């Protein structure tokens, strides 16, 4: 099992306990580019060849479950 698969499995099992750093590592590991906000706390991710962007707010200690589930669904469709 690859590192990506292990991280994705851990995120799926505990979507309420995912940190921004964990979600960021999974997205960037799959080729998504992170764009810093000019103001505010929402980071955006884009990937060449994929229509649309993902928006994830930087939040401590954990990212809200809704955003985690959205990222999981998107990664499973790739």
Secondary structure as GFF3:
##gff-version 3
##sequence-region A 1 78
A	DSSP	alpha_helix	3	13	.	.	.	ID=ss1
A	DSSP	three_ten_helix	15	17	.	.	.	ID=ss2
A	DSSP	alpha_helix	20	29	.	.	.	ID=ss3
A	DSSP	beta_strand	33	35	.	.	.	ID=ss4
A	DSSP	beta_strand	42	46	.	.	.	ID=ss5
A	DSSP	beta_strand	54	57	.	.	.	ID=ss6
A	DSSP	alpha_helix	65	77	.	.	.	ID=ss7
###
